[in-house]
Amino acid sequence: MSRRATVRPTMAEVTCSLPGDDLVAPADVVMDRAFDLSAPPRVVWPWLVQLGKRRAGWYLPESVERVLPRRRRALRGIDPALQVHEVGDVIPDWGGKDATFTLAAIEPEELLLYTSTRGRSDLTWSVNLDAATGCGTGSRVHLRLRVAPVKHRRVTCLVGGGFDQVTVAGLAAGLEERVAGQVR
């Protein structure tokens, strides 16, 4: 990775309310991840909209994607056909053959909210985009996954949380590679 991706949310991000929090309440497991990108929300948004299996893929850094089969690599450009994303759209997920996400809310350049049911568990995945504070030219991406019921909470947090940490770090680094070239 060209730059180390930090995906640690601030305390304010962990404690804030986000769209979708009320859909899985109370949640047995909540995972917050957040990272900064060097491009403004208007540049980052098209990449987030097309994210997903059988869409643009899951953005990983080029150094990681080189070892993946071509069919498993994510897009390295914006596909206008994937920019159309509406509430009710169902997209496949990597969580299993029948795993899907349904788009529950979309606010351009701010929010993608997905819902899903996996076995007996309901979940929401909120993808929030804001202008970064400070320099004013970047973005902050805050992801929140909420799940309930969860039978083995500690195992889910340890194993699932570790996997989530690694995959979101890869996403952060892969997104940064893609958007950095668009900042002018």
Helices and strands as residue ranges (DSSP letters): H 11-15, G 21-23, E 29-37, H 41-49, H 62-65, G 70-72, G 80-83, E 90-92, E 100-107, E 111-118, E 121-131, E 139-148, H 153-155, I 156-160, H 161-180
